[in-house]
Amino acid sequence: MDKRQFVVAAAAGTLGVAVAPQARGAAPGARTGPGLLTVSGAIARSNRGPLDPALDQLLVKHKTTPFDKAYEFDAAALARLPALAIQPTLEYDAKPHRLSGPLLGAVVGAAGVAANAPVVLTLRAIDGYNVAVSMADANRYRMIVATSMDGVPLSLGGLGPLWAVIDADRLPDFKDKPLKDRFGLCPWGVYYIEVKNL
């Protein structure tokens, strides 16, 4: 530790300033940035406690099922998962776009959900839209949690910051549907996933 680091550390300790979790040697899975995605329900790993009726206002307003534990992802946690790129034609501008992010199965897998678990995933977006997809279908469709489009991070107020999406142009179940009907399983602005046993 150099002199400057020592002075900063000493000041933080004597003045009661909170030290960043990574500086305290945070437990694996502890987030260091703003939480973007919460996964609850039939999970084996968690890094946060129960639903807080006072502070988890969006979850409460959307009448989500109360939970005792959950796994919360920040951008860094999602970036640590292997990313997959897809290039569907989007319904909004009828143009192909490159979307990139981890597989949905890998995301819930990080929360301790087995790849072949007989579960249904309810995906909820910030506007309240929600859709249920089985883990089997999420894997079969290779659904991703997109974090970027055309090399640029997705934005809140646009289609992000996270979008659960499929490569609809290349999936037999969707490619022949009208463009506006291909993305019903794909909430943009997804922020919460509830995992339920079938």
N, C-alpha and C positions, 0 to 999 in steps of 0.2 A: 504494500500500500504506500503510495507516494504521499508527500506532505499535504497536497491539496485534498486528496481523497480522505486523509485522516481528519483534516479540519472539517470537511463537509460531514463526515460520519459523526464526529464529536458534536457538531452543532445540531445535527438531527436528533441525537440522543439526549442532549441536555435541554433542548427546546421543546421536546415532545413531538417533533415532526414525524409523521408517518413515513416509514421507509418502504419503498416499492417491494412487492412480494418477491421478485426475483433476487433482490438484495438480501432478503431474510432467508433465502434458501427454501422457497415455496415448494410444497408437495407437488409431485408430478400431477399434471392436469389442472393445477391452479391457474386461473387466468391472470394475465398482467395488463390486458387492455379492456375496453368496453365489451360487455357481453353482447353477442349478436344473435346467438341461437341457444335455446334451452331445450333439452331433451329430458322427458320424465316418463314415469310409468314403469313398465317391465324392463328395467335396466339393472345391470350388475355393478356399474361403477358410477360414482357421483363425486362432484367437487363443490356442491353447494347444498344448502339446507332446504327446508320446506318453503312452500309458497307463502309469501308474506302479504297478508291482505291489505296492509297499509302501504307497502312500497312497491309491490308488483302490480301496479295499477292497470297496465294493458292486459295482463293475464286475467285479472279480476274482471275487468270490463268485458272481456270476451268469454267470461263464464267458463274458464278452463277448469278441469277437475283438480281439486286441491291435491298437492303431492307432498310427501315427506322428504324427498331427496330428488335431485336432478343433476344433470351434467350440463354445464354452461360452456359454450365455445366463444372464444374471441377470434379475431382475424388471424392471429399467430397460430392458434391451435388448428384452425381449418387449413392454413397454409402448410402445416406439417404433414397433412395427409396427402397421399399421391393424387395429383390432379389428372383429370381426363378432359380432353377438348372435344366438343361436338359442334356441328354447324347446321342447325335447323333454319328453315325459312320462317321468320317470325310473322305472326298474324298482324302485328302493329304497323309494319311498313312493307310487308310482302318481300323482304330481302333476306338472304342468308347472312347470319352473323356467327362469329366464332365465340362460343361460350365455354368457359373453363372453370373447373372446380372439382372437388372430391366426389366420388360416388356417394349417393345417399346411404347405401349399405355400409360404406366405410365410416361415415359420420356416426351412425347409430352403433356401429361396431366399436367405435372408440368409447362409447358409453356402456359397453359390455353386452350388446345384443348380438347373439350368434348369427352368422350369415344365413343359416337355414332355419332360423327360429320361426315358428308358426305364429306370427304377430301381424297386426295391422298398424300402420303408421298414419296418424292423423296429423296432417301438415296445416299449420295455421299461419295466415299472413297478417301483416299489420293492419290491413283494412277489414279484418274479420273473416275474410273468405277462408274456408277450410275444406279439405278433401282428404278422404281416406284411401290409402293404397296398401295392399299387402306387401310384406317384405319380399315375397316371391315375385310379385309384379315389379317392384322397385328394382330388383336384381335383373329380372328378365328384360326390362326396358332400359337397363343401365342408366337409371335416373341419376342426375348429378345435382349437387348443391352448388350452382354457379356463383362464383365470386367476381368474375370479370367477363366483359363482353368486348370483343375486338381489341383485347390487350389492355383495356381500361377497367379499373374496379367499378363494379355496379354501385349506383348511388341511391341513397334514401331519397325518395321523391321521384325516382325513376322506376327501374325494375328491381332494385336492390334494397339493402346491400347484399341480400342473398336471394337466389331464385331456384327453386326446385323445378328442374326442367328435363325434358327428354329430347332426343334427336328424332323428332316426329317424322322428318322426311325419309328416314331409313327404317322405320318400324312398320311391319306389315299391318299392325292393328290401327295405325294412324295415317300412313302416307297417302291413302286414297280419299281421306275425308277432306271436306272443304277446309281451307286454312284456318278459318275462325273456330272450327270445331276440334282442332288437333291438340289444344293445350289445356283442356279442362282439368287434368291431373296436376297442373303446373302452377302453383301459387307463386307469384313474385312477391318480394318483400316478406318471405317466410322468416318467422322468428321463433316458432315453437313447434315441437314435435312431441306428440304423446304416443307412446308405444303400448299397445294392448295385446294381451294374449288372445288368440282365436279360441 
